[in-house]
Amino acid sequence: MIKKILHTFLTKIVSAIIGFLAIILISQSIGAEGKGEQSIFLFNMVIIMLFATLVGNSTLIYLTPRHKFSELFFPSIVWIVLSIIILFLVLSLIPNLLMLYPLELFIIAFLASITEVNTFVLIGKEKVREANNLKLLSQIISIIFLFLLFLLDKFNGSYIYVISLLIGYSISLLFGIYLLRDEYRKLQIPIFKDFVFMLKKLFHLGAIKQVGSISQQMNARLSFYLIAFYSSKKALGVFSNGISISEAVLMFGISLALVQYSKLSNTQDEAYARRISLLMTKVNIIFTILALAFFSILPAQFYTYLFGQEFGDIRKIIQILSLGILLLSISSTFTQHFASKGNFTIATTASLFGLLATGLFGFILVPAYGIFGAAITTVISYGISFSIEYYYFKKWTSTKFKDFLISKEDIREFKSLINGFIK
């Protein structure tokens, strides 16, 4: 088990590094305006994928050992195709400012959605290493393509990035089919009654979770649309780099959540679960504050050297976002506590209220203060989401504010927890 966990963690690290290298490469090659176009395109793709995988999402991990591949594949693929078509017709009405390269966008989203299905099925079959390799492949192919064109001085527009995604996800799709070749060879179209039954089951299991994911993504990125609409793509490029660096700090909290969720899912002892969640929260707070402080005190010249002269405001963006990122990081431990008890409603509700705040304050602050208004809006949104999860965590666990203060016992217990987890 520990090998699978370490491989998954290593995959996340490599993925983050590739993503960071891509940000540098794009920023240096096509500037802030091109980076803004790339951010809009990528976010559009993520949102489309979230709707397209409303059925074929991580619930496939649970269902794969219990059902034939054909029973899961056809409802998932039919939903992907129908949702892609419907979204294409709806989103084609959006101004071109916010819907760049629509045909390529939906083709890539289609390829990526099927790859997601393949990935979750592989995990459900306990082929975690293969699933991790599949998730990384598209990124690796994309960054290699971009780097080669950069060396040839041919990386001259955001469309090059779009082509890199198209190539990366095409190869990933083929590789995923290869990894599941035995299952694909045995595909059989199910009878209509069984098809409808499984479609309903997949929708029922995945809908609440996916609504939470959609609202969380919109909560984090609605400001992208507002900046592009009220300010400029150039400003969006600067803001997106700032928020990407700030959110990189969350990787530690996400990894820590693996330990927390593993422990909490296997205990019925509420006192123990409360203690573990408090411990994870304290460790998360310490690391997040230190990491955010590091990025906040780096001189503006560092960011202009890394990304280009147009990105001097990144330091200010990170400084404004720091409080919101800290609250979001703390919320991740509360979310895992609720999830380990089978409750996804609280986190979803918190995300929806955060999204409402983003819409309300974003339309006021972004037109007035540009990217700094967007950063303030993000902090308010994360603060509201945090407050809701914090309230319910305190209510569920009878926790007081003083319980979040760090003690020597916490340090000893954390060391013991990690040693036990590794063994």
ZAKEVEX-160228 format. One record per residue (C-alpha): residue number from 1; residue in three letters; x, y negated, z. Coordinates in steps of 0.001 Angstrom, whole numbers. Layout:
! ZAKEVEX-160228
NUM | ALA | X | Y | Z
...
! end
This chain:
! ZAKEVEX-160228
1 | MET | 0 | 0 | 0
2 | ILE | 2752 | -2459 | 958
3 | LYS | 4380 | -2033 | -2471
4 | LYS | 1128 | -3026 | -4185
5 | ILE | 752 | -6024 | -1900
6 | LEU | 4327 | -7164 | -2479
7 | HIS | 3960 | -6673 | -6227
8 | THR | 776 | -8758 | -6188
9 | PHE | 2471 | -11495 | -4163
10 | LEU | 5488 | -11456 | -6495
11 | THR | 3115 | -11734 | -9455
12 | LYS | 1542 | -14846 | -7930
13 | ILE | 4990 | -16352 | -7364
14 | VAL | 6067 | -15665 | -10954
15 | SER | 2730 | -16981 | -12244
16 | ALA | 3156 | -20189 | -10245
17 | ILE | 6712 | -20653 | -11529
18 | ILE | 5601 | -20160 | -15133
19 | GLY | 2752 | -22606 | -14581
20 | PHE | 5128 | -25180 | -13133
21 | LEU | 7573 | -24757 | -16020
22 | ALA | 4679 | -25210 | -18440
23 | ILE | 3706 | -28468 | -16705
24 | ILE | 7263 | -29793 | -17068
25 | LEU | 7537 | -28661 | -20685
26 | ILE | 4196 | -30179 | -21680
27 | SER | 4829 | -33431 | -19808
28 | GLN | 8284 | -33905 | -21297
29 | SER | 7172 | -32953 | -24829
30 | ILE | 3868 | -34755 | -25341
31 | GLY | 3743 | -37256 | -22484
32 | ALA | 963 | -38198 | -20081
33 | GLU | -1756 | -38485 | -22740
34 | GLY | -982 | -35044 | -24161
35 | LYS | -850 | -33618 | -20631
36 | GLY | -4291 | -35116 | -20026
37 | GLU | -5669 | -33414 | -23143
38 | GLN | -4124 | -30115 | -22025
39 | SER | -5711 | -30483 | -18572
40 | ILE | -9177 | -31073 | -20023
41 | PHE | -8841 | -28123 | -22390
42 | LEU | -7624 | -25761 | -19676
43 | PHE | -10319 | -26796 | -17218
44 | ASN | -13024 | -26391 | -19870
45 | MET | -11719 | -22886 | -20514
46 | VAL | -11801 | -21989 | -16812
47 | ILE | -15395 | -23211 | -16410
48 | ILE | -16559 | -21299 | -19498
49 | MET | -14837 | -18161 | -18206
50 | LEU | -16529 | -18465 | -14830
51 | PHE | -19924 | -18430 | -16525
52 | ALA | -18874 | -15720 | -18991
53 | THR | -17738 | -13455 | -16147
54 | LEU | -20774 | -14088 | -13982
55 | VAL | -21426 | -10375 | -14511
56 | GLY | -17991 | -8883 | -15233
57 | ASN | -16098 | -10365 | -12296
58 | SER | -14289 | -8874 | -9284
59 | THR | -17368 | -6811 | -8367
60 | LEU | -16071 | -4431 | -11051
61 | ILE | -13315 | -3476 | -8599
62 | TYR | -15970 | -2081 | -6262
63 | LEU | -18058 | -451 | -8996
64 | THR | -15314 | 1120 | -11151
65 | PRO | -14729 | 4151 | -8874
66 | ARG | -18487 | 4732 | -8732
67 | HIS | -19514 | 4431 | -12391
68 | LYS | -18338 | 5341 | -15869
69 | PHE | -16416 | 2718 | -17809
70 | SER | -19130 | 2580 | -20497
71 | GLU | -21780 | 1757 | -17908
72 | LEU | -19794 | -1274 | -16753
73 | PHE | -18215 | -2385 | -20027
74 | PHE | -21318 | -2892 | -22189
75 | PRO | -23284 | -5094 | -19742
76 | SER | -20130 | -7129 | -19157
77 | ILE | -19326 | -7604 | -22846
78 | VAL | -22926 | -8401 | -23811
79 | TRP | -23096 | -11046 | -21089
80 | ILE | -19778 | -12519 | -22240
81 | VAL | -20918 | -12764 | -25864
82 | LEU | -24337 | -14250 | -25059
83 | SER | -22998 | -16756 | -22518
84 | ILE | -20217 | -17855 | -24889
85 | ILE | -22734 | -18475 | -27680
86 | ILE | -25177 | -20353 | -25414
87 | LEU | -22435 | -22464 | -23844
88 | PHE | -21010 | -23270 | -27271
89 | LEU | -24384 | -24604 | -28408
90 | VAL | -24915 | -26589 | -25196
91 | LEU | -21411 | -28002 | -24805
92 | SER | -21170 | -28961 | -28472
93 | LEU | -23452 | -31855 | -27511
94 | ILE | -20782 | -33257 | -25164
95 | PRO | -18668 | -36141 | -26544
96 | ASN | -15424 | -35075 | -28252
97 | LEU | -13562 | -36993 | -25569
98 | LEU | -14344 | -34184 | -23124
99 | MET | -14648 | -31229 | -25517
100 | LEU | -11354 | -30850 | -27375
101 | TYR | -10878 | -28156 | -30047
102 | PRO | -14254 | -26480 | -29342
103 | LEU | -13875 | -23531 | -31730
104 | GLU | -10464 | -22560 | -30379
105 | LEU | -11697 | -23182 | -26835
106 | PHE | -14496 | -20625 | -27062
107 | ILE | -12375 | -18052 | -28905
108 | ILE | -9735 | -18231 | -26172
109 | ALA | -12385 | -18098 | -23428
110 | PHE | -13843 | -14989 | -25098
111 | LEU | -10455 | -13254 | -25273
112 | ALA | -9581 | -14243 | -21713
113 | SER | -12950 | -13066 | -20326
114 | ILE | -12551 | -9582 | -21794
115 | THR | -9013 | -9499 | -20411
116 | GLU | -10491 | -10322 | -16982
117 | VAL | -12826 | -7354 | -17280
118 | ASN | -9904 | -5088 | -18170
119 | THR | -7912 | -6447 | -15227
120 | PHE | -10638 | -5805 | -12663
121 | VAL | -11253 | -2302 | -13996
122 | LEU | -7543 | -1529 | -13662
123 | ILE | -7588 | -2740 | -10051
124 | GLY | -10692 | -631 | -9432
125 | LYS | -8702 | 2358 | -10669
126 | GLU | -5938 | 1390 | -8221
127 | LYS | -3591 | 544 | -11073
128 | VAL | -2559 | -2674 | -9378
129 | ARG | 863 | -2935 | -11006
130 | GLU | -629 | -2625 | -14493
131 | ALA | -3300 | -5199 | -13637
132 | ASN | -680 | -7654 | -12371
133 | ASN | 1408 | -7190 | -15510
134 | LEU | -1661 | -7803 | -17650
135 | LYS | -2458 | -11047 | -15798
136 | LEU | 1100 | -12284 | -16328
137 | LEU | 1444 | -11340 | -19981
138 | SER | -571 | -14196 | -21493
139 | GLN | 1388 | -16745 | -19445
140 | ILE | 4725 | -15247 | -20447
141 | ILE | 3839 | -15167 | -24152
142 | SER | 2509 | -18727 | -23988
143 | ILE | 5556 | -20217 | -22235
144 | ILE | 7968 | -18431 | -24592
145 | PHE | 6082 | -19805 | -27609
146 | LEU | 6098 | -23336 | -26173
147 | PHE | 9777 | -23166 | -25261
148 | LEU | 10782 | -21995 | -28728
149 | LEU | 8878 | -24846 | -30354
150 | PHE | 10391 | -27240 | -27826
151 | LEU | 13880 | -26111 | -28848
152 | LEU | 12951 | -26539 | -32512
153 | ASP | 11535 | -30009 | -31745
154 | LYS | 8120 | -28865 | -33029
155 | PHE | 6165 | -29293 | -29788
156 | ASN | 4447 | -32504 | -30835
157 | GLY | 849 | -32308 | -29654
158 | SER | -1658 | -30658 | -27327
159 | TYR | -2854 | -28406 | -30151
160 | ILE | 448 | -26518 | -29903
161 | TYR | -525 | -25598 | -26333
162 | VAL | -3906 | -24380 | -27589
163 | ILE | -2183 | -22146 | -30156
164 | SER | 87 | -20755 | -27425
165 | LEU | -2983 | -19739 | -25406
166 | LEU | -4595 | -18176 | -28451
167 | ILE | -1521 | -16049 | -29103
168 | GLY | -1034 | -15190 | -25419
169 | TYR | -4596 | -14035 | -24772
170 | SER | -4811 | -12142 | -28078
171 | ILE | -1786 | -10072 | -27097
172 | SER | -3135 | -9668 | -23536
173 | LEU | -6429 | -8338 | -24879
174 | LEU | -4653 | -5760 | -27016
175 | PHE | -2406 | -4769 | -24115
176 | GLY | -5399 | -4391 | -21794
177 | ILE | -7116 | -2112 | -24316
178 | TYR | -3904 | -101 | -24538
179 | LEU | -3693 | 278 | -20741
180 | LEU | -7316 | 1506 | -20704
181 | ARG | -7041 | 3407 | -23991
182 | ASP | -8437 | 6631 | -22532
183 | GLU | -11513 | 4775 | -21307
184 | TYR | -12016 | 2904 | -24582
185 | ARG | -11799 | 6153 | -26555
186 | LYS | -14700 | 7559 | -24508
187 | LEU | -16969 | 4519 | -24863
188 | GLN | -20617 | 5471 | -25347
189 | ILE | -23484 | 3022 | -25747
190 | PRO | -25792 | 3571 | -22734
191 | ILE | -29517 | 3950 | -23074
192 | PHE | -31419 | 672 | -22697
193 | LYS | -32908 | 1509 | -19303
194 | ASP | -29485 | 2263 | -17778
195 | PHE | -28032 | -799 | -19457
196 | VAL | -30639 | -3127 | -17902
197 | PHE | -30254 | -1475 | -14494
198 | MET | -26489 | -1965 | -14468
199 | LEU | -26772 | -5517 | -15802
200 | LYS | -29089 | -6415 | -12912
201 | LYS | -26777 | -4710 | -10432
202 | LEU | -23693 | -6508 | -11718
203 | PHE | -25522 | -9820 | -11701
204 | HIS | -26867 | -9314 | -8187
205 | LEU | -23458 | -8415 | -6769
206 | GLY | -21495 | -11073 | -8605
207 | ALA | -23799 | -14064 | -8882
208 | ILE | -23481 | -15523 | -5361
209 | LYS | -19724 | -15113 | -5339
210 | GLN | -19370 | -16631 | -8807
211 | VAL | -21631 | -19584 | -8014
212 | GLY | -19251 | -20346 | -5166
213 | SER | -16269 | -20110 | -7528
214 | ILE | -17941 | -22360 | -10101
215 | SER | -18861 | -24998 | -7525
216 | GLN | -15356 | -24844 | -6033
217 | GLN | -13755 | -25350 | -9439
218 | MET | -16125 | -28184 | -10301
219 | ASN | -15518 | -29650 | -6868
220 | ALA | -11781 | -29681 | -7535
221 | ARG | -11900 | -30826 | -11159
222 | LEU | -15003 | -32957 | -11774
223 | SER | -12724 | -35937 | -11291
224 | PHE | -10836 | -34831 | -14421
225 | TYR | -13890 | -35560 | -16530
226 | LEU | -14498 | -38858 | -14758
227 | ILE | -10911 | -40029 | -15293
228 | ALA | -10999 | -39056 | -18969
229 | PHE | -14317 | -40861 | -19426
230 | TYR | -13715 | -44015 | -17368
231 | SER | -9956 | -44379 | -17601
232 | SER | -7772 | -42539 | -20130
233 | LYS | -6230 | -39191 | -21000
234 | LYS | -2878 | -40669 | -20060
235 | ALA | -4111 | -41388 | -16531
236 | LEU | -5581 | -37893 | -16384
237 | GLY | -2182 | -36414 | -17264
238 | VAL | -594 | -38159 | -14291
239 | PHE | -3410 | -37170 | -11920
240 | SER | -3453 | -33528 | -13039
241 | ASN | 280 | -33162 | -12381
242 | GLY | -120 | -34728 | -8947
243 | ILE | -2976 | -32459 | -7964
244 | SER | -1176 | -29379 | -9377
245 | ILE | 1855 | -30031 | -7189
246 | SER | -316 | -30690 | -4140
247 | GLU | -2333 | -27524 | -4664
248 | ALA | 839 | -25436 | -5091
249 | VAL | 1118 | -25755 | -1322
250 | LEU | -2030 | -23623 | -1049
251 | MET | -174 | -20551 | -2324
252 | PHE | 1120 | -19806 | 1167
253 | GLY | -2384 | -19989 | 2627
254 | ILE | -3737 | -17697 | -84
255 | SER | -995 | -15147 | 627
256 | LEU | -1571 | -15450 | 4361
257 | ALA | -5264 | -14766 | 3740
258 | LEU | -4241 | -11319 | 2441
259 | VAL | -2989 | -10412 | 5909
260 | GLN | -6042 | -11946 | 7578
261 | TYR | -8613 | -10297 | 5303
262 | SER | -6871 | -6926 | 5566
263 | LYS | -7025 | -7023 | 9347
264 | LEU | -10517 | -8439 | 9727
265 | SER | -12146 | -6111 | 7218
266 | ASN | -11090 | -3127 | 9292
267 | THR | -12222 | -4213 | 12732
268 | GLN | -15536 | -4606 | 14496
269 | ASP | -13933 | -6344 | 17467
270 | GLU | -15214 | -9918 | 17265
271 | ALA | -12779 | -11202 | 19890
272 | TYR | -9859 | -9753 | 17939
273 | ALA | -11179 | -11165 | 14657
274 | ARG | -11504 | -14614 | 16248
275 | ARG | -7957 | -14430 | 17610
276 | ILE | -6493 | -13401 | 14246
277 | SER | -8356 | -16147 | 12372
278 | LEU | -7185 | -18784 | 14870
279 | LEU | -3624 | -17522 | 14566
280 | MET | -3723 | -17634 | 10771
281 | THR | -5154 | -21153 | 10922
282 | LYS | -2348 | -22408 | 13144
283 | VAL | 387 | -20903 | 10978
284 | ASN | -1319 | -22302 | 7890
285 | ILE | -1484 | -25790 | 9418
286 | ILE | 2227 | -25833 | 10276
287 | PHE | 3401 | -24670 | 6849
288 | THR | 1002 | -26908 | 4929
289 | ILE | 1987 | -30037 | 6860
290 | LEU | 5699 | -29362 | 6317
291 | ALA | 5244 | -28637 | 2594
292 | LEU | 3069 | -31699 | 2007
293 | ALA | 5509 | -33887 | 3934
294 | PHE | 8342 | -32634 | 1722
295 | PHE | 6547 | -33462 | -1533
296 | SER | 5313 | -36788 | -154
297 | ILE | 8756 | -38133 | 784
298 | LEU | 10440 | -37202 | -2486
299 | PRO | 11241 | -40449 | -4329
300 | ALA | 9171 | -41490 | -7335
301 | GLN | 12348 | -41218 | -9420
302 | PHE | 12370 | -37457 | -8823
303 | TYR | 8979 | -37068 | -10489
304 | THR | 9857 | -39341 | -13403
305 | TYR | 13042 | -37339 | -13945
306 | LEU | 11090 | -34090 | -13845
307 | PHE | 8101 | -35063 | -15982
308 | GLY | 8981 | -38317 | -17739
309 | GLN | 8780 | -42064 | -17193
310 | GLU | 4975 | -42144 | -17446
311 | PHE | 4562 | -40040 | -14286
312 | GLY | 5841 | -42457 | -11636
313 | ASP | 2500 | -42567 | -9764
314 | ILE | 2559 | -38836 | -8931
315 | ARG | 4131 | -39501 | -5520
316 | LYS | 1272 | -41826 | -4518
317 | ILE | -1291 | -39298 | -5732
318 | ILE | 292 | -36559 | -3609
319 | GLN | 368 | -38828 | -552
320 | ILE | -3347 | -39641 | -903
321 | LEU | -4296 | -36011 | -1561
322 | SER | -2299 | -34618 | 1379
323 | LEU | -5075 | -34842 | 3974
324 | GLY | -7574 | -33199 | 1619
325 | ILE | -5146 | -30394 | 726
326 | LEU | -4484 | -29775 | 4431
327 | LEU | -8210 | -29491 | 5150
328 | LEU | -8705 | -27213 | 2137
329 | SER | -5856 | -24990 | 3292
330 | ILE | -7371 | -24705 | 6776
331 | SER | -10753 | -23921 | 5223
332 | SER | -9248 | -20907 | 3450
333 | THR | -8820 | -19109 | 6783
334 | PHE | -12420 | -19858 | 7731
335 | THR | -13571 | -18578 | 4334
336 | GLN | -11725 | -15277 | 4825
337 | HIS | -13256 | -14897 | 8285
338 | PHE | -16761 | -15259 | 6847
339 | ALA | -15983 | -13015 | 3862
340 | SER | -14668 | -10222 | 6080
341 | LYS | -18124 | -10189 | 7682
342 | GLY | -19818 | -10031 | 4288
343 | ASN | -20966 | -13664 | 4352
344 | PHE | -20209 | -15620 | 1155
345 | THR | -23076 | -18095 | 1596
346 | ILE | -21294 | -20482 | 3974
347 | ALA | -18295 | -21003 | 1688
348 | THR | -20588 | -21407 | -1322
349 | THR | -22745 | -23947 | 514
350 | ALA | -19655 | -25877 | 1591
351 | SER | -18407 | -25980 | -2002
352 | LEU | -21778 | -27174 | -3297
353 | PHE | -21917 | -30032 | -784
354 | GLY | -18333 | -30899 | -1686
355 | LEU | -19327 | -30972 | -5341
356 | LEU | -22239 | -33265 | -4520
357 | ALA | -19845 | -35628 | -2749
358 | THR | -17462 | -35563 | -5727
359 | GLY | -20283 | -36572 | -8044
360 | LEU | -21554 | -39286 | -5708
361 | PHE | -18257 | -40941 | -4784
362 | GLY | -16514 | -40167 | -8081
363 | PHE | -18903 | -42304 | -10103
364 | ILE | -18196 | -45164 | -7695
365 | LEU | -14469 | -44880 | -6985
366 | VAL | -13043 | -43655 | -10302
367 | PRO | -14363 | -46553 | -12431
368 | ALA | -13138 | -48984 | -9758
369 | TYR | -9758 | -47522 | -8783
370 | GLY | -8863 | -45027 | -11526
371 | ILE | -6679 | -42073 | -10533
372 | PHE | -6340 | -43352 | -6961
373 | GLY | -10126 | -43450 | -6701
374 | ALA | -10189 | -39867 | -7989
375 | ALA | -7677 | -38832 | -5319
376 | ILE | -9754 | -40481 | -2577
377 | THR | -12875 | -38769 | -3946
378 | THR | -11098 | -35402 | -3789
379 | VAL | -10122 | -35980 | -161
380 | ILE | -13717 | -36885 | 769
381 | SER | -15030 | -33816 | -1030
382 | TYR | -12571 | -31429 | 626
383 | GLY | -13273 | -33092 | 3965
384 | ILE | -17008 | -32449 | 3674
385 | SER | -16463 | -28813 | 2639
386 | PHE | -14053 | -28359 | 5546
387 | SER | -16491 | -29886 | 8031
388 | ILE | -19226 | -27426 | 7089
389 | GLU | -16968 | -24369 | 7356
390 | TYR | -15414 | -25679 | 10564
391 | TYR | -18855 | -26177 | 12110
392 | TYR | -19960 | -22624 | 11338
393 | PHE | -16638 | -21111 | 12385
394 | LYS | -16928 | -22816 | 15770
395 | LYS | -20555 | -21708 | 16043
396 | TRP | -19818 | -18094 | 15107
397 | THR | -16749 | -17708 | 17302
398 | SER | -17510 | -20125 | 20184
399 | THR | -14220 | -21879 | 19473
400 | LYS | -13253 | -25264 | 20890
401 | PHE | -10844 | -27791 | 19393
402 | LYS | -8194 | -27048 | 22055
403 | ASP | -8109 | -23431 | 20864
404 | PHE | -6344 | -24629 | 17702
405 | LEU | -3332 | -25862 | 19694
406 | ILE | -224 | -23689 | 19261
407 | SER | 1146 | -21674 | 22187
408 | LYS | 4151 | -19393 | 22740
409 | GLU | 1771 | -16452 | 22800
410 | ASP | 678 | -17336 | 19254
411 | ILE | 4268 | -17099 | 18033
412 | ARG | 4801 | -13692 | 19647
413 | GLU | 1494 | -12389 | 18310
414 | PHE | 2209 | -13573 | 14777
415 | LYS | 5562 | -11768 | 14732
416 | SER | 3881 | -8627 | 16037
417 | LEU | 1097 | -8893 | 13446
418 | ILE | 3485 | -9237 | 10504
419 | ASN | 5681 | -6350 | 11724
420 | GLY | 2637 | -4131 | 12106
421 | PHE | 1298 | -5100 | 8698
422 | ILE | 4614 | -4257 | 6965
423 | LYS | 4856 | -905 | 8713
! end
